[in-house]
Amino acid sequence: MAVVRDLRILLRLKGFRRLLAVRLLSQGADGVYQVALATYVVFSPERQTSATAIASAMAVLLLPYSLVGPFAGVLLDRWRRRQVFLYGNLLRAALASVTAVLMVVSVPDWLFYVSALCVTAVNRFVLAGLSAALPRVVDDRRLVVANSLSPTAGTLAATAGGGLAFVVRLVIADSDAAVVLLGSLLYLCGALASLRIAVDLLGPDRASAAPRLASALVGTARDMVAGIRHLVAPARRDAAWSLAAMTLMRFCYGALLVMLLMLCRYALTSTTDEGLALLGLALGVSGAGFFAAAVITPWAAVRFGPGHWMALCAGAAAVLVPALGLPFATVPVLVAAFVLGVTTQSSKIATDTIVQSSVDDSFRGRIFSVYDVLFNVAFVGAAGVAALILPPDGRSVPLIAMVAAVYGAVAVVMARFGPQ
């Protein structure tokens, strides 16, 4: 298979291989930690979960990224990215352990959410840094392939971590705290893996780095404005259109995820264990879609152009989401999970490549932090809209119609204005 050949070529590059190891361990830990949070918030038998409760949890955990994100971008353009991976993962390992303790003892919900927020806030630095560092270990000719394989491999690692969390939760230990401790161990492994990378290999260039942290913080607003101006300049119009389209597709994904959680919790299953098993299966099927996207996107992006490929993905989702979602049955929902895995990950691969190829290295950290902020705001906004629309059991024709319309609009706009 071409994807196997491409991966074999990239793995010959020592820098890429070591950066990939950090990504796999870090995002695998993310998958474990996020599933532990989801099962604690949504599937705890003593909790009567609603779409509003899910939206509130997402808002608490994700909206503060709108504040953290700009600082992450500015600092990533100054701090050595390898050190971000080392200390970021060490910090997350410690904070995740604190979350596990809070799950066991009786504490107010707000304290638990503060702990979870701290873990996921550090995540912004690590993920944005991984994307910004990739061009430092791969040449321009292989960048599209690397963007197909590296982030997708990370997503698959997160999916595998989530699957491992489900197995631990359902088979080994009926304890969300035990699952969180497993995530903490994986974060520690990610920190150790980063030690194999040379300190200065991942940048940023010394010429663009501010030597003092205080100067970086004082200049955050000015630097972020410069980064946004860099992004919206005519020479980088393709990157701006791609980010806007991917943000809307993220909104759709978030709304459908809330619906899936509610369907698994109430409409499609009768017990919390059955709901957990179905959710785990759906995430696994979606992970298979991510892998399929990694296989087909390098060819499709060349054949159709990255912008037109994103338009085709959005158009396919616009048609297939209502066709598969409206029956509100288990098998069509699982097929829809695969379709959304393919279309969403394919579009993300194309967007990552367009952004990385369009912006200068000294701005990449800021641009990818803006990327993360847009993702999180769209996701929380989608959860809020879903909370207003969804009935208690999760079955909602209006929500599916709205999502299909947004996908259709993205398809039209990207076909007309997107990069070729």
C-alpha positions as CSV (number, residue, x, y, z in Angstrom):
1,M,0.0,0.0,0.0
2,A,1.2,3.5,-0.8
3,V,0.5,4.7,2.8
4,V,2.8,2.0,4.1
5,R,5.5,2.9,1.6
6,D,5.2,6.6,2.5
7,L,5.3,5.8,6.2
8,R,8.4,3.7,5.7
9,I,10.2,6.6,4.0
10,L,9.3,9.1,6.7
11,L,10.3,6.7,9.5
12,R,13.8,6.8,8.0
13,L,14.0,10.4,9.2
14,K,15.2,10.3,12.7
15,G,13.7,13.6,13.7
16,F,10.3,12.7,12.3
17,R,10.4,9.3,14.0
18,R,11.1,10.7,17.4
19,L,8.6,13.5,17.0
20,L,6.0,11.0,16.0
21,A,6.7,8.9,19.2
22,V,6.0,12.0,21.3
23,R,2.8,12.6,19.4
24,L,1.6,9.0,19.8
25,L,2.2,8.8,23.5
26,S,0.8,12.3,24.2
27,Q,-2.3,11.9,22.2
28,G,-2.8,8.3,23.4
29,A,-2.8,9.7,26.9
30,D,-5.3,12.4,25.8
31,G,-7.6,9.7,24.6
32,V,-7.4,7.8,27.9
33,Y,-8.0,11.0,29.9
34,Q,-10.8,12.3,27.8
35,V,-12.7,9.0,27.9
36,A,-12.3,8.9,31.7
37,L,-13.8,12.4,31.9
38,A,-16.7,11.5,29.6
39,T,-17.6,8.4,31.4
40,Y,-17.4,10.2,34.8
41,V,-19.6,13.1,33.6
42,V,-22.0,11.3,31.2
43,F,-22.2,7.6,32.2
44,S,-21.9,7.6,36.0
45,P,-25.0,5.8,37.2
46,E,-25.7,8.4,39.8
47,R,-25.8,11.2,37.3
48,Q,-28.9,12.1,35.2
49,T,-27.0,13.5,32.2
50,S,-28.6,16.0,29.9
51,A,-27.4,17.8,26.7
52,T,-27.2,21.0,28.8
53,A,-24.9,19.3,31.3
54,I,-22.6,18.1,28.5
55,A,-22.6,21.5,27.0
56,S,-21.8,23.1,30.4
57,A,-18.9,20.6,30.9
58,M,-17.5,21.4,27.4
59,A,-17.8,25.2,28.1
60,V,-15.9,24.8,31.4
61,L,-13.2,22.7,29.8
62,L,-12.8,24.4,26.4
63,L,-13.8,28.1,26.5
64,P,-10.8,29.2,28.6
65,Y,-8.7,28.0,25.6
66,S,-9.8,31.3,24.0
67,L,-7.6,33.0,26.7
68,V,-4.8,30.3,26.8
69,G,-4.5,30.0,23.0
70,P,-3.0,33.4,22.2
71,F,-0.5,33.0,24.9
72,A,0.4,29.5,23.7
73,G,1.0,30.8,20.2
74,V,3.3,33.6,21.2
75,L,5.2,31.4,23.6
76,L,5.6,28.6,21.1
77,D,7.3,31.1,18.8
78,R,9.8,31.8,21.6
79,W,10.2,28.7,23.7
80,R,12.1,25.7,22.4
81,R,9.3,23.4,21.3
82,R,11.1,20.3,22.5
83,Q,11.1,21.7,26.0
84,V,7.4,22.3,25.7
85,F,6.8,18.6,25.0
86,L,9.0,17.6,28.0
87,Y,7.7,19.9,30.7
88,G,4.2,20.0,29.3
89,N,3.8,16.2,29.6
90,L,5.4,16.1,33.0
91,L,3.0,18.7,34.2
92,R,0.0,16.9,32.7
93,A,1.1,13.6,34.4
94,A,1.1,15.3,37.8
95,L,-2.2,17.2,37.2
96,A,-3.9,14.0,35.9
97,S,-3.0,12.3,39.1
98,V,-4.6,15.1,41.1
99,T,-7.8,14.6,39.0
100,A,-7.8,10.9,39.9
101,V,-7.7,11.8,43.6
102,L,-10.6,14.2,43.2
103,M,-12.7,11.5,41.5
104,V,-12.3,9.3,44.6
105,V,-12.8,11.8,47.3
106,S,-16.0,13.8,47.7
107,V,-15.4,17.3,46.3
108,P,-17.6,19.9,44.6
109,D,-17.9,19.6,40.9
110,W,-16.2,22.9,40.2
111,L,-13.0,21.7,41.8
112,F,-13.0,18.6,39.6
113,Y,-13.5,20.8,36.5
114,V,-10.7,23.1,37.5
115,S,-8.3,20.2,37.7
116,A,-9.5,18.8,34.3
117,L,-9.2,22.3,32.9
118,C,-5.5,22.5,33.9
119,V,-4.7,19.3,32.2
120,T,-6.4,20.2,29.0
121,A,-5.1,23.7,29.0
122,V,-1.5,22.4,28.8
123,N,-2.7,20.2,26.0
124,R,-3.0,23.4,23.8
125,F,0.8,24.0,24.0
126,V,1.6,20.4,23.2
127,L,-0.7,19.9,20.2
128,A,0.0,23.3,18.7
129,G,3.7,22.7,19.1
130,L,3.6,19.3,17.4
131,S,2.0,20.9,14.3
132,A,4.4,23.8,14.3
133,A,7.4,21.5,14.7
134,L,6.6,19.1,11.9
135,P,8.2,21.2,9.1
136,R,11.4,21.2,11.0
137,V,11.9,17.4,10.6
138,V,10.3,16.9,7.1
139,D,11.3,18.6,3.8
140,D,8.7,20.5,1.8
141,R,8.3,17.7,-0.8
142,R,7.2,15.2,1.9
143,L,5.1,17.7,4.0
144,V,1.7,16.7,2.5
145,V,2.4,13.0,3.2
146,A,3.7,13.8,6.7
147,N,0.5,15.8,7.4
148,S,-1.5,12.8,6.3
149,L,0.3,10.4,8.5
150,S,1.5,12.2,11.6
151,P,-1.7,14.0,12.8
152,T,-3.8,11.1,11.7
153,A,-1.5,8.7,13.6
154,G,-2.0,10.9,16.6
155,T,-5.7,10.8,16.2
156,L,-5.6,7.1,15.9
157,A,-3.4,6.9,19.0
158,A,-6.1,9.0,20.8
159,T,-8.7,6.7,19.6
160,A,-6.7,3.7,20.7
161,G,-6.2,5.3,24.0
162,G,-9.9,5.8,24.3
163,G,-10.5,2.2,23.4
164,L,-8.0,1.1,26.1
165,A,-9.8,3.3,28.6
166,F,-13.1,1.6,27.7
167,V,-11.5,-1.8,28.2
168,V,-10.0,-0.9,31.5
169,R,-13.3,0.7,32.6
170,L,-15.5,-2.2,31.5
171,V,-13.3,-5.3,32.0
172,I,-10.5,-4.6,34.5
173,A,-11.5,-1.9,36.9
174,D,-14.9,-0.2,37.3
175,S,-13.2,3.0,38.3
176,D,-12.7,6.2,36.3
177,A,-9.9,7.2,38.7
178,A,-7.9,4.1,37.6
179,V,-8.3,5.1,34.0
180,V,-7.1,8.6,34.7
181,L,-4.0,7.2,36.4
182,L,-3.3,5.1,33.2
183,G,-3.4,8.4,31.3
184,S,-1.0,10.0,33.7
185,L,1.5,7.1,33.1
186,L,1.2,7.7,29.4
187,Y,1.9,11.4,29.8
188,L,5.0,10.5,31.7
189,C,6.1,8.2,28.9
190,G,5.6,11.1,26.4
191,A,7.8,13.3,28.4
192,L,10.6,10.7,28.5
193,A,10.3,10.2,24.7
194,S,10.9,13.9,24.1
195,L,14.3,13.6,25.7
196,R,15.5,11.7,22.6
197,I,15.0,14.9,20.5
198,A,17.8,17.5,20.3
199,V,16.9,20.6,22.3
200,D,17.1,23.0,19.3
201,L,16.0,20.7,16.5
202,L,12.3,21.7,16.6
203,G,12.9,25.5,16.7
204,P,11.8,28.2,16.6
205,D,14.6,30.0,14.9
206,R,16.7,32.0,17.3
207,A,16.2,35.1,15.2
208,S,12.5,35.1,15.9
209,A,12.7,34.2,19.6
210,A,12.3,36.7,22.4
211,P,14.8,36.0,25.2
212,R,12.6,37.0,28.1
213,L,9.2,35.6,29.1
214,A,8.1,38.9,30.5
215,S,8.6,40.5,27.1
216,A,6.6,37.7,25.4
217,L,3.7,38.2,27.7
218,V,3.7,42.0,27.4
219,G,3.8,41.7,23.7
220,T,1.1,39.1,23.3
221,A,-1.6,41.4,21.9
222,R,0.7,43.0,19.4
223,D,2.1,39.7,18.3
224,M,-1.3,38.1,17.9
225,V,-2.5,41.0,15.8
226,A,0.6,40.6,13.6
227,G,-0.1,36.8,13.3
228,I,-3.7,37.5,12.3
229,R,-2.6,40.1,9.7
230,H,-0.1,37.5,8.4
231,L,-2.9,35.0,8.0
232,V,-5.4,37.3,6.3
233,A,-2.9,38.8,3.9
234,P,-3.7,38.2,0.2
235,A,-0.8,35.8,-0.2
236,R,-2.3,33.6,2.5
237,R,-5.9,33.8,1.5
238,D,-6.0,30.0,1.0
239,A,-5.1,29.4,4.6
240,A,-7.8,31.8,5.9
241,W,-10.5,30.1,3.8
242,S,-9.4,26.6,4.9
243,L,-9.4,27.6,8.5
244,A,-12.9,29.1,8.2
245,A,-14.2,26.0,6.5
246,M,-12.6,23.6,9.0
247,T,-14.1,25.7,11.9
248,L,-17.6,25.2,10.5
249,M,-17.0,21.5,10.0
250,R,-15.8,21.3,13.6
251,F,-19.1,22.9,14.7
252,C,-21.0,20.2,12.8
253,Y,-18.8,17.5,14.4
254,G,-19.4,18.9,17.9
255,A,-23.1,19.0,17.5
256,L,-23.2,15.4,16.2
257,L,-21.0,14.3,19.1
258,V,-23.3,15.6,21.7
259,M,-26.2,13.8,19.9
260,L,-24.2,10.6,19.8
261,L,-23.5,10.8,23.6
262,M,-27.2,11.3,24.3
263,L,-28.2,8.5,21.9
264,C,-25.7,6.1,23.5
265,R,-26.8,7.1,27.0
266,Y,-30.6,6.9,26.5
267,A,-32.1,6.1,23.1
268,L,-30.0,3.2,21.8
269,T,-29.2,1.3,25.0
270,S,-30.9,0.4,28.3
271,T,-27.9,0.4,30.7
272,T,-24.8,2.6,31.3
273,D,-22.5,-0.4,30.4
274,E,-24.3,-0.9,27.1
275,G,-24.1,2.8,26.4
276,L,-20.3,2.8,27.2
277,A,-19.8,-0.2,24.9
278,L,-21.7,1.4,22.0
279,L,-19.9,4.7,22.4
280,G,-16.6,2.9,22.4
281,L,-17.6,1.0,19.2
282,A,-18.7,4.2,17.5
283,L,-15.3,5.9,18.4
284,G,-13.5,2.8,17.1
285,V,-15.4,2.9,13.8
286,S,-14.7,6.7,13.5
287,G,-11.0,5.9,14.1
288,A,-11.2,3.5,11.1
289,G,-12.5,6.5,9.2
290,F,-9.5,8.5,10.3
291,F,-7.2,5.8,9.0
292,A,-9.0,5.7,5.7
293,A,-8.6,9.4,5.4
294,A,-4.8,9.1,5.8
295,V,-4.8,6.5,3.0
296,I,-6.9,8.5,0.4
297,T,-6.1,12.1,1.2
298,P,-2.6,12.3,-0.3
299,W,-3.9,11.0,-3.6
300,A,-7.1,13.0,-3.5
301,A,-5.4,16.3,-2.6
302,V,-3.2,15.9,-5.7
303,R,-6.0,14.7,-7.9
304,F,-8.6,17.4,-7.0
305,G,-6.6,20.0,-5.2
306,P,-6.8,20.5,-1.4
307,G,-9.7,23.0,-1.5
308,H,-11.8,21.0,-3.9
309,W,-11.1,17.9,-1.8
310,M,-12.4,19.7,1.3
311,A,-15.5,20.7,-0.7
312,L,-16.1,17.1,-1.8
313,C,-15.8,15.9,1.9
314,A,-18.2,18.5,3.1
315,G,-20.6,17.7,0.3
316,A,-20.5,14.0,1.1
317,A,-21.3,14.8,4.7
318,A,-24.2,17.0,3.7
319,V,-25.8,14.1,1.9
320,L,-24.9,11.2,4.1
321,V,-25.5,12.7,7.6
322,P,-29.3,13.0,7.1
323,A,-29.5,9.7,5.2
324,L,-27.7,7.8,8.0
325,G,-28.8,9.8,11.0
326,L,-32.5,10.2,10.6
327,P,-33.3,6.5,11.2
328,F,-31.8,6.9,14.7
329,A,-30.8,3.3,14.7
330,T,-27.5,1.7,15.8
331,V,-26.1,0.4,12.5
332,P,-26.7,3.6,10.5
333,V,-25.2,5.6,13.4
334,L,-22.1,3.5,13.2
335,V,-21.8,4.0,9.5
336,A,-22.2,7.7,10.0
337,A,-19.4,7.6,12.5
338,F,-17.1,6.1,9.8
339,V,-18.2,8.7,7.2
340,L,-17.6,11.6,9.6
341,G,-14.2,10.1,10.5
342,V,-13.2,10.1,6.8
343,T,-14.6,13.5,5.9
344,T,-13.5,15.4,9.1
345,Q,-9.9,14.0,9.1
346,S,-9.5,14.4,5.4
347,S,-10.4,18.0,5.7
348,K,-8.1,18.5,8.7
349,I,-5.2,17.0,6.8
350,A,-5.8,19.3,3.9
351,T,-6.1,22.3,6.2
352,D,-3.0,21.5,8.1
353,T,-1.0,21.3,4.9
354,I,-2.4,24.5,3.5
355,V,-1.7,26.4,6.7
356,Q,1.8,25.0,7.2
357,S,2.7,25.7,3.5
358,S,1.3,29.3,3.6
359,V,2.7,30.8,6.8
360,D,6.2,31.6,7.8
361,D,7.9,29.5,10.5
362,S,8.1,32.4,12.9
363,F,4.3,32.7,12.8
364,R,3.3,29.0,12.8
365,G,2.9,28.7,16.6
366,R,0.6,31.7,16.6
367,I,-1.4,30.6,13.6
368,F,-1.9,27.0,15.0
369,S,-3.0,28.5,18.3
370,V,-5.6,30.6,16.5
371,Y,-6.5,27.3,14.8
372,D,-7.0,25.7,18.2
373,V,-9.1,28.6,19.5
374,L,-11.4,28.5,16.5
375,F,-11.8,24.7,17.0
376,N,-12.7,25.0,20.7
377,V,-15.1,28.0,20.3
378,A,-16.8,26.1,17.4
379,F,-17.0,23.0,19.5
380,V,-18.5,24.7,22.5
381,G,-20.9,26.7,20.4
382,A,-22.1,23.5,18.8
383,A,-22.6,21.9,22.2
384,G,-24.6,24.9,23.3
385,V,-26.8,24.8,20.1
386,A,-27.3,21.1,20.6
387,A,-28.4,21.6,24.2
388,L,-31.1,24.0,23.0
389,I,-32.3,21.7,20.2
390,L,-31.9,18.1,21.5
391,P,-34.7,16.4,23.3
392,P,-33.8,14.2,26.4
393,D,-33.3,11.0,24.4
394,G,-31.1,12.7,21.7
395,R,-33.3,12.2,18.7
396,S,-33.5,15.5,16.8
397,V,-34.5,16.0,13.1
398,P,-33.9,19.8,13.3
399,L,-30.3,19.3,14.5
400,I,-29.5,16.9,11.7
401,A,-31.1,19.2,9.1
402,M,-29.0,22.2,10.5
403,V,-25.8,20.2,10.4
404,A,-26.5,19.1,6.8
405,A,-27.1,22.7,5.7
406,V,-23.8,23.9,7.2
407,Y,-21.9,21.1,5.5
408,G,-23.6,22.0,2.2
409,A,-22.7,25.7,2.6
410,V,-19.0,24.7,3.3
411,A,-19.0,22.6,0.2
412,V,-20.3,25.4,-2.0
413,V,-17.9,28.0,-0.6
414,M,-14.8,25.9,-0.8
415,A,-15.6,24.8,-4.3
416,R,-15.9,28.5,-5.3
417,F,-13.3,30.2,-3.2
418,G,-11.0,27.5,-1.7
419,P,-7.4,26.7,-2.7
420,Q,-7.1,24.7,-5.9
